[in-house]
Amino acid sequence: MPYTADSEVSSFRIVNLEDERGTAAPFAEDLCVVDSNMGSASVDMSNAAAAGLFDLKDREALYAKNVHEKLYPASLTKVMTALVALKHSSGDLMLTASANVRNLEAGAQVCGIREGDQMTLDQALHLLLINSANDAAVMIAEGISGSVEAFAELMNEEALALGATNTHFTNPHGLPDEEHYTTVYDMYLIMNAAINYSAFTEIIHMDSYTTVYTDKNGASKEVSVSSTNRYMQGTAETPGGVTVIGGKTGTTNAAGHCLILLSRDSGSNPYISVIMRADGGDFLYSQMTALLGEINK
């Protein structure tokens, strides 16, 4: 029975007919499932609206606080942007920037792309995930779908396919919009799908990136960017026995400070951790370090 978001039938209500014998595989058979707050009270998450820690090997949630609360994701959105791009295209796709790469709110994080600039999807994904470049997000969306709106439809289709039913995207970058929201649990589902692409995990593991692309006249342009993730910068420490592979940051006034990570324990077992709407950057990383400490318990 294929999963559909609007189905009136759940895996708990399936009854085999008289002449049918078999087992219905639940949609969440290979996923962590959590429906309430749980985890150690010693983890101080008082300065964050929601958080979760998910063990991918044993498929269980180790910590959960308000994981189904709809919140603004800020640039955590770009995990889905990258997932959709990798699913629907190839890294050598050549992108050409439109004037819309400059049509962003004041103060938005950009890497300096101008109308007419050309680069490959692979280059744009590096700028998107390492430096959280919003202009790269627009360039990717338009290059794959023709418009930001059409790309957002692909993002929402993918969200439903993953079971992220408390999610709705209106853009590829996460700049504020009342109809643009997700949850900690849905971000786990999205990240869990994205890490199946080696290109994604390779990029989020990088602390910096330099590349050369061309402008509208064919002249070469060089850009160098650094990771926005303090763990990749080396300015935030992880608990002993835990290695942060990489992740995605997100910060706006509406969303607060957000972070999603892929980490591994000393046995190389993978974990996804998410914190959304922390009150500040220092709180975000101190709480994330405390959350990662639960891996060894």
Protein Blocks (a to p, Z undefined) as FASTA:
>chain_A
ZZdfkbcbdfklcccdfklgcddddfklmpccdfbdedjfklccklbfbdcdddfklopa
fbdehklbccdekjmlmmmmmmmmmmmmcfklccdddfklmmccehiacehiaehiacdf
klmmmmmmmnopaklmmmmmmmmnopaklmmmmmmmmmmmnopakbccfbfnopacfklc
cdfklmmmmmmmmmmpmklmmmmmpcbdcdddddfkopacddddddfbfklnopaccdeh
iacfbdcddddfklopadddddddfkopacddddehiabfklmmmmmmmmmmmmmZZ
